[in-house]
Structures are given as C-alpha cells and as structure tokens.
C-alpha cells in the first residue's frame, strides 16, 4: 500500500480535527467543559510548535551564513552577478509590498476571530514604537541569549559580522563555511523530522478551535485562500507584467514557454520540481545558456516571490485573527527582516513556516495561529510554487535584457 504523503496526512488530520471538535461541542454544551477539552487537544499543537521554535535559531544561523558566503562568490562573476542581485532585491521588495497591501486592505485574518491569553503584541511594541529601544535591540549583547530566545534580528546582525570575518581570513575560513554548511544540512534533516509531526499539530489545533468556536469559523479559511490567491494573481499579471512591458519583454509569449513547468509546480506544490522544464522553456524562448544557468539556480534560493509574499501575508493574518494591531513601523520592521532571512532559507521546503514562526516569536503573536494556518498551507503552497516559477522566469529575462540579448 502506498504511503500517504505529508499533504494528504495534513488534510486528513484537519478533517478529523473538525469532526472531533464539532462532535464534542454538540455533545457537551457546558462552556467550561469545552474549554478544558480544547486545552487538552491544544497540547498536540503546543508540542509541534515548540519543536518548530527549537530549530529556528540553528537553521537560520547556518543557512543564512552559507547564503551570505554564496553571495560573496558574486565578485568572481562580476557584472551579471550584480545585476542579478539588484533585480532579486527589487523583486523581493515588490513581493513584500504586495503582500502587505493585500493583507491590510482585506484583513482576511479577522474572519477567524481567535482568542488568546496574550495581551500585548510584543516586547518591542507593547508601549508603542521606541526608536532607541528598537535600535539597541537589533545589536545583540549576547549571541547565546538571542539564540536561546529566538530573537531573529540580532541573530542576523551577528551572522553578517561572522560571515564577513570568515571571508576576511581567506582559505582558513573555508573550514568554517563547510562546517556550517554541514550543520545546515543536518538542520534541514531535523526540520523534515519535525514536519512529520505537523498532522498531529493540525489535528490538535483544529479540534481545539472548532470545539470553542464552532464549525462556522471555517468560512474564515475561504477568505484567506481567496485573498492570498488574489494577491498572487495581482503580482503576476500586474507587477511582473508591468516589469516586462517596461523592459520590452513579451510576457505572454514567455508565459506560453513556461506554462508546463508552472502547471507542474502548481500540482506538485514544488517549484524546484519544475526547474528542469523551466530551463528548457527559457532556452526555447531565446535566452542564452550562460544567463539561464547562472540566474535560474540562484533564483531558486534567493528569489521565490510567492513564498516571500506568503511570509508577510501569513504573519499579519495571524495577528489579525487574534485582534492584534500591528503598526506601520512594525510592518516595515517585518519587511526588513524578511528581506534578509528569506534569502537564506527561501529554497528550503516548508522553510517559510520556520521564518513565520520566528517573526511570531519576535512580535509576541500567538504561535498556535500558525498551526491553524498550516491546515490550508498545502493549498496556498500550490499557488506559491506556481508564482515562484514565473517570477524566476521573469528574473532571468530581465537579466538577459540588461545584458543586451535580443531574443524576440
């Protein structure tokens, strides 16, 4: 008998959670009994979330360090590398801004109406934005302390210093890079093990929320799905199409050449699985192999537009679900953090979950909301993967244009 994949397990767990929660809610009318049962079911979700938090610091540290080291290699490729980085950073900003606008305009998270014992948004923001406190918080006084508490921004600052210093010592620094590259691979393996427990987390979280709030809360899921897919469509057919129009790239002709890999990415929820077909499609489109072979592989680690957009969308949606007000300055802070962290872990399966968890921890947003969002993550992931494919195809075309290639 064929083993069920993780997506199927999560869907089954969600259905079971809904059934268990609704059954208990209908057979036990007493509110206090419902709260106790929900609290007991929430244990499964809490265990899963603790394990996710456990991997945040070592995973981000190791992958970001090796990611910065790869960026350092761009010196050897010169002009093309600089143009590629420039576009990747611009695309990241546009994807984050799109996610921010969509989630703030439509506020999809509010439809969930979740409750929590948390009373503040976070230590940085509980008493309003304080520039002195924010700046001093960015610079760690102890790397051990900030890693223990998953303070992602100070970790990033330390990693940047550490990576630059490692590069500065030349050949002797390679052993450190190799070590952390190995650590990164180990942490990816650990992440895979932790994700196997995701169905249990989804089961517990779904049963708990249905028990307390009823099956009507599921309508909130529909709003989140429609809102996010609407944002992806806007990004592809307004932002990316606009970029192509400005640079004279025939967008719909490009779309025809990468239609098959986009469909493959959507159905498998994996943009990496479509990469070989994207390479063939771009070469048929007329882009030289030297551009495709350089830009596209880097794009799959540094330029996953759909995934980056989802990170900011999901984080703020969870805050909205708990009735928390995330200020403009805090949202800008989230953007700046994601601009860096997404470059280190963007190409890692389900890495967005780890990045979102770190943001929730930093801003003291209840992490159990992440488990509820995980119940529909499989569907959102299909849209993200498809967007990642066309985003990297456009990125390759842009660099090709900047290099003076004429493929029309």
C-alpha positions as CSV (number, residue, x, y, z in Angstrom):
1,X,0.0,0.0,0.0
2,X,1.4,3.4,-1.0
3,X,2.3,5.6,2.0
4,X,0.3,8.9,2.3
5,X,2.4,12.0,1.7
6,X,2.5,14.8,4.2
7,X,-0.1,16.9,2.4
8,X,-2.6,14.1,2.5
9,X,-1.9,13.4,6.2
10,X,-2.4,17.1,7.0
11,X,-5.8,17.2,5.1
12,X,-6.9,14.0,6.9
13,X,-5.8,15.5,10.2
14,X,-7.7,18.7,9.6
15,X,-10.9,16.8,8.7
16,X,-10.5,14.6,11.8
17,X,-9.9,17.7,13.9
18,X,-13.1,19.3,12.6
19,X,-15.1,16.2,13.2
20,X,-13.8,15.7,16.8
21,X,-14.2,19.3,17.7
22,X,-17.8,19.5,16.3
23,X,-18.7,16.2,18.0
24,X,-17.5,17.4,21.4
25,X,-19.1,20.8,21.0
26,X,-22.5,19.2,20.1
27,X,-22.4,16.6,22.9
28,X,-21.0,18.8,25.7
29,X,-22.9,22.1,26.0
30,X,-21.1,23.3,29.1
31,X,-18.6,26.0,28.2
32,X,-16.1,25.1,30.9
33,X,-16.0,21.5,29.7
34,X,-15.4,22.7,26.1
35,X,-12.5,24.9,27.3
36,X,-10.9,22.0,29.2
37,X,-11.2,19.7,26.2
38,X,-9.9,22.3,23.8
39,X,-6.9,22.9,26.2
40,X,-6.2,19.2,26.2
41,X,-6.3,19.0,22.4
42,X,-4.1,22.1,22.2
43,X,-1.3,20.1,23.8
44,X,-0.6,18.4,20.4
45,X,-0.3,21.8,18.7
46,X,1.9,23.1,21.5
47,X,4.4,20.3,21.2
48,X,4.7,20.7,17.5
49,X,5.2,24.5,17.8
50,X,7.9,24.0,20.5
51,X,9.7,21.7,18.1
52,X,9.4,24.3,15.3
53,X,10.8,27.0,17.6
54,X,13.6,24.6,18.6
55,X,15.0,24.7,15.1
56,X,14.6,28.4,14.3
57,X,18.0,29.7,15.6
58,X,20.4,27.0,14.3
59,X,18.6,26.7,10.9
60,X,18.5,30.4,10.2
61,X,22.1,30.9,11.5
62,X,23.6,28.1,9.4
63,X,21.6,28.7,6.2
64,X,22.0,32.5,6.3
65,X,25.7,32.2,6.9
66,X,26.2,29.9,3.9
67,X,23.8,32.0,1.9
68,X,25.9,35.1,2.5
69,X,29.0,33.1,1.6
70,X,27.4,32.3,-1.8
71,X,26.6,36.0,-2.3
72,X,30.3,36.6,-1.7
73,X,31.1,34.5,-4.7
74,X,29.3,37.0,-7.0
75,X,32.6,39.0,-7.0
76,X,34.0,36.4,-9.3
77,X,31.2,36.7,-11.9
78,X,31.2,40.5,-11.9
79,X,28.6,42.4,-13.9
80,X,25.9,39.6,-14.3
81,X,26.1,38.8,-10.5
82,X,25.5,42.5,-9.6
83,X,22.6,42.8,-12.0
84,X,21.1,39.6,-10.7
85,X,21.3,40.7,-7.0
86,X,19.8,44.1,-7.9
87,X,16.8,42.5,-9.5
88,X,16.3,39.9,-6.8
89,X,16.2,42.7,-4.1
90,X,13.8,44.8,-6.1
91,X,11.5,41.8,-6.7
92,X,11.6,40.9,-3.0
93,X,10.5,44.4,-2.0
94,X,7.7,44.4,-4.6
95,X,6.5,40.9,-3.4
96,X,6.6,42.0,0.3
97,X,4.8,45.3,-0.5
98,X,2.1,43.4,-2.5
99,X,1.6,41.0,0.5
100,X,1.4,44.0,2.9
101,X,-1.1,45.9,0.8
102,X,-3.4,42.8,0.3
103,X,-3.4,41.8,3.9
104,X,-4.0,45.3,5.2
105,X,-6.7,46.2,2.7
106,X,-8.8,43.0,3.0
107,X,-7.8,41.9,6.6
108,X,-8.5,38.2,6.0
109,X,-7.3,37.1,9.4
110,X,-10.1,38.9,11.2
111,X,-12.7,36.5,10.0
112,X,-11.2,33.7,12.2
113,X,-11.9,35.6,15.5
114,X,-9.4,33.6,17.6
115,X,-8.9,34.2,21.3
116,X,-5.7,34.1,23.3
117,X,-4.3,34.8,26.7
118,X,-1.7,37.2,25.2
119,X,-2.3,40.9,26.0
120,X,0.4,42.6,24.0
121,X,1.9,42.4,20.6
122,X,5.5,42.2,21.7
123,X,8.2,43.5,24.0
124,X,9.4,46.0,21.4
125,X,5.9,47.3,20.7
126,X,3.8,46.9,23.8
127,X,4.3,50.6,24.8
128,X,4.5,52.0,21.3
129,X,7.4,52.2,18.9
130,X,10.6,53.4,20.6
131,X,13.4,54.2,18.2
132,X,16.1,53.9,20.9
133,X,14.8,50.5,22.1
134,X,14.4,49.2,18.6
135,X,18.0,50.2,17.5
136,X,19.6,48.8,20.7
137,X,17.5,45.6,20.4
138,X,19.0,45.0,16.9
139,X,22.5,44.6,18.2
140,X,23.0,41.6,20.5
141,X,24.8,41.8,23.8
142,X,25.0,38.0,23.9
143,X,24.6,35.8,20.9
144,X,23.8,32.9,23.2
145,X,20.9,34.8,24.8
146,X,19.4,35.9,21.5
147,X,19.6,32.4,20.0
148,X,18.0,31.0,23.2
149,X,15.1,33.4,22.8
150,X,14.9,33.2,19.0
151,X,15.4,37.0,18.5
152,X,15.9,36.8,14.8
153,X,17.1,40.3,14.1
154,X,20.1,40.3,16.5
155,X,21.0,36.8,15.1
156,X,21.1,38.3,11.6
157,X,23.4,41.1,12.7
158,X,25.8,38.6,14.3
159,X,25.7,36.3,11.3
160,X,26.6,39.2,9.0
161,X,29.6,40.1,11.1
162,X,30.6,36.5,11.4
163,X,30.3,35.8,7.7
164,X,32.3,38.9,6.7
165,X,35.0,38.0,9.3
166,X,35.1,34.4,8.0
167,X,35.5,35.6,4.4
168,X,38.3,38.0,5.6
169,X,40.5,35.2,6.8
170,X,40.6,33.6,3.4
171,X,41.4,29.9,3.0
172,X,41.2,29.2,6.7
173,X,37.6,30.4,6.7
174,X,36.5,27.7,4.3
175,X,36.5,25.1,7.0
176,X,34.0,27.2,9.0
177,X,31.8,27.6,5.9
178,X,32.0,23.8,5.3
179,X,31.1,23.2,8.9
180,X,28.1,25.4,8.9
181,X,27.0,24.1,5.5
182,X,27.0,20.6,7.1
183,X,25.1,22.0,10.1
184,X,22.6,23.5,7.7
185,X,22.0,20.1,6.0
186,X,21.6,18.4,9.4
187,X,19.1,21.1,10.5
188,X,17.2,20.5,7.2
189,X,17.0,16.9,8.2
190,X,15.8,17.8,11.6
191,X,13.2,20.1,10.0
192,X,12.0,17.2,7.9
193,X,11.6,15.1,11.1
194,X,9.7,17.9,12.9
195,X,7.4,18.4,9.9
196,X,6.3,14.7,10.1
197,X,4.5,15.7,13.3
198,X,2.6,18.6,11.5
199,X,-0.6,16.5,11.1
200,X,-0.7,16.0,14.9
201,X,-0.3,19.7,15.4
202,X,-3.1,20.5,12.9
203,X,-5.4,17.8,14.5
204,X,-5.0,19.4,17.9
205,X,-5.3,23.0,16.9
206,X,-8.3,22.4,14.6
207,X,-10.2,20.3,17.2
208,X,-9.5,22.9,19.9
209,X,-10.7,25.9,17.9
210,X,-13.8,24.1,16.5
211,X,-14.7,22.9,20.0
212,X,-14.7,26.5,21.3
213,X,-15.9,28.5,18.3
214,X,-17.9,26.0,16.1
215,X,-17.7,24.9,12.5
216,X,-18.6,28.4,11.3
217,X,-15.0,29.6,11.7
218,X,-14.1,27.6,8.5
219,X,-15.6,30.4,6.4
220,X,-12.6,32.4,7.5
221,X,-10.3,29.9,5.8
222,X,-12.1,30.6,2.5
223,X,-11.5,34.3,2.9
224,X,-7.7,33.8,3.5
225,X,-7.4,31.4,0.5
226,X,-9.2,33.8,-1.9
227,X,-7.3,36.8,-0.6
228,X,-3.9,35.2,-1.0
229,X,-4.6,33.8,-4.5
230,X,-6.0,37.2,-5.5
231,X,-2.7,38.7,-4.3
232,X,-0.7,36.2,-6.3
233,X,-2.7,36.9,-9.5
234,X,-2.2,40.6,-8.9
235,X,1.6,40.1,-8.5
236,X,1.9,38.0,-11.7
237,X,-0.5,40.0,-14.0
238,X,0.2,43.5,-12.7
239,X,3.7,43.6,-11.2
240,X,5.5,41.1,-13.3
241,X,3.6,42.0,-16.5
242,X,4.4,45.7,-15.8
243,X,8.1,44.9,-15.4
244,X,8.1,43.0,-18.7
245,X,6.2,45.8,-20.5
246,X,8.8,48.4,-19.3
247,X,11.7,46.3,-20.5
248,X,10.1,45.2,-23.7
249,X,9.8,41.5,-22.7
250,X,6.9,39.7,-24.4
251,X,5.3,38.5,-21.2
252,X,2.5,36.3,-22.7
253,X,5.0,34.6,-25.1
254,X,7.2,33.9,-22.1
255,X,4.1,32.5,-20.2
256,X,3.5,30.1,-23.1
257,X,7.0,28.8,-22.9
258,X,6.9,28.1,-19.1
259,X,3.2,27.1,-19.0
260,X,4.0,23.4,-18.5
261,X,6.5,23.9,-15.6
262,X,4.1,26.3,-13.9
263,X,1.4,23.6,-14.1
264,X,3.8,21.1,-12.7
265,X,4.8,23.4,-9.9
266,X,1.1,24.0,-9.0
267,X,0.1,20.3,-9.0
268,X,3.2,19.2,-7.0
269,X,3.4,22.3,-4.8
270,X,7.1,22.3,-5.6
271,X,8.8,25.0,-7.8
272,X,12.1,23.0,-7.6
273,X,10.5,20.0,-9.3
274,X,9.7,22.3,-12.3
275,X,13.2,23.7,-12.7
276,X,14.5,21.4,-15.5
277,X,11.5,22.3,-17.6
278,X,11.9,26.0,-16.9
279,X,15.5,25.8,-18.2
280,X,14.3,24.2,-21.4
281,X,11.4,26.7,-21.8
282,X,13.7,29.7,-21.3
283,X,16.3,28.4,-23.8
284,X,13.5,27.9,-26.3
285,X,12.3,31.4,-25.6
286,X,15.8,32.5,-26.8
287,X,17.8,33.3,-23.6
288,X,21.4,32.1,-23.7
289,X,22.5,29.2,-21.6
290,X,25.1,31.3,-19.8
291,X,22.4,33.5,-18.4
292,X,19.9,30.8,-17.7
293,X,22.4,28.5,-15.9
294,X,23.6,31.4,-13.7
295,X,20.4,33.3,-12.8
296,X,17.8,30.5,-12.5
297,X,19.6,28.3,-9.9
298,X,20.3,31.4,-7.8
299,X,16.7,32.4,-8.1
300,X,15.5,29.2,-6.5
301,X,17.4,30.1,-3.4
302,X,17.2,33.9,-3.4
303,X,14.1,34.9,-5.4
304,X,11.0,32.9,-4.5
305,X,8.4,35.7,-4.9
306,X,5.3,33.7,-3.9
307,X,7.0,32.3,-0.8
308,X,8.3,35.7,0.3
309,X,4.9,37.3,-0.2
310,X,3.3,34.5,1.8
311,X,5.6,35.1,4.8
312,X,4.4,38.6,5.4
313,X,0.8,37.8,4.5
314,X,0.6,34.9,6.9
315,X,2.3,36.7,9.8
316,X,0.0,39.7,9.8
317,X,-3.1,37.5,9.1
318,X,-2.4,35.5,12.3
319,X,-2.1,38.8,14.2
320,X,-5.4,39.9,12.8
321,X,-7.0,36.7,13.8
322,X,-6.2,37.4,17.4
323,X,-7.3,41.0,17.2
324,X,-3.8,42.5,17.4
325,X,-2.9,45.8,15.8
326,X,0.5,45.6,14.0
327,X,1.6,49.2,13.5
328,X,3.1,50.6,10.2
329,X,6.6,50.8,11.8
330,X,6.3,47.1,12.9
331,X,5.3,46.0,9.5
332,X,8.3,47.8,8.0
333,X,10.5,46.0,10.5
334,X,9.0,42.7,9.4
335,X,9.8,43.6,5.8
336,X,13.4,44.4,6.6
337,X,13.8,41.2,8.5
338,X,12.2,39.1,5.7
339,X,14.4,40.8,3.0
340,X,17.4,39.2,4.7
341,X,16.1,35.9,6.2
342,X,14.2,34.9,3.1
343,X,17.5,35.0,1.1
344,X,19.0,32.3,3.3
345,X,16.1,29.8,3.5
346,X,13.8,30.6,0.6
347,X,14.6,27.4,-1.3
348,X,14.1,25.1,1.7
349,X,10.9,23.0,1.7
350,X,8.5,24.5,4.3
351,X,11.2,26.9,5.4
352,X,8.5,29.7,5.3
353,X,7.0,28.0,8.3
354,X,10.2,28.5,10.3
355,X,10.6,32.1,9.2
356,X,7.0,32.9,10.1
357,X,7.4,31.2,13.5
358,X,10.5,33.4,14.2
359,X,8.5,36.5,13.4
360,X,5.6,35.4,15.6
361,X,8.1,34.9,18.4
362,X,9.8,38.3,17.9
363,X,6.5,40.2,17.9
364,X,4.9,38.0,20.6
365,X,2.0,36.9,18.3
366,X,0.4,33.7,19.5
367,X,2.2,30.9,17.6
368,X,-0.8,28.5,17.8
369,X,-2.3,30.5,14.9
370,X,0.5,29.1,12.7
371,X,-0.8,25.6,13.3
372,X,-4.3,26.6,12.1
373,X,-2.9,28.2,9.0
374,X,-0.9,25.0,8.4
375,X,-4.2,23.2,7.8
376,X,-4.6,25.1,4.5
377,X,-0.9,25.6,3.8
378,X,-0.9,22.8,1.2
379,X,-3.3,24.7,-1.0
380,X,-1.6,28.0,-0.6
381,X,1.7,26.3,-1.3
382,X,0.4,25.3,-4.8
383,X,-0.1,29.0,-5.6
384,X,3.2,30.0,-4.1
385,X,5.1,27.4,-6.2
386,X,3.5,28.4,-9.4
387,X,4.3,32.1,-8.7
388,X,7.9,31.2,-7.9
389,X,8.3,29.6,-11.3
390,X,7.1,32.6,-13.3
391,X,8.9,35.0,-11.0
392,X,12.2,33.3,-11.7
393,X,11.5,33.1,-15.4
394,X,10.9,36.9,-15.5
395,X,14.1,37.5,-13.4
396,X,16.1,35.5,-16.0
397,X,14.6,37.5,-18.8
398,X,15.3,40.8,-17.1
399,X,19.0,40.0,-16.6
400,X,19.1,38.8,-20.2
401,X,17.7,42.1,-21.4
402,X,20.2,44.0,-19.2
403,X,23.0,42.0,-20.8
404,X,21.8,43.2,-24.3
405,X,20.4,39.9,-25.5
406,X,17.8,40.1,-28.2
407,X,15.5,37.0,-28.2
408,X,12.3,38.3,-29.7
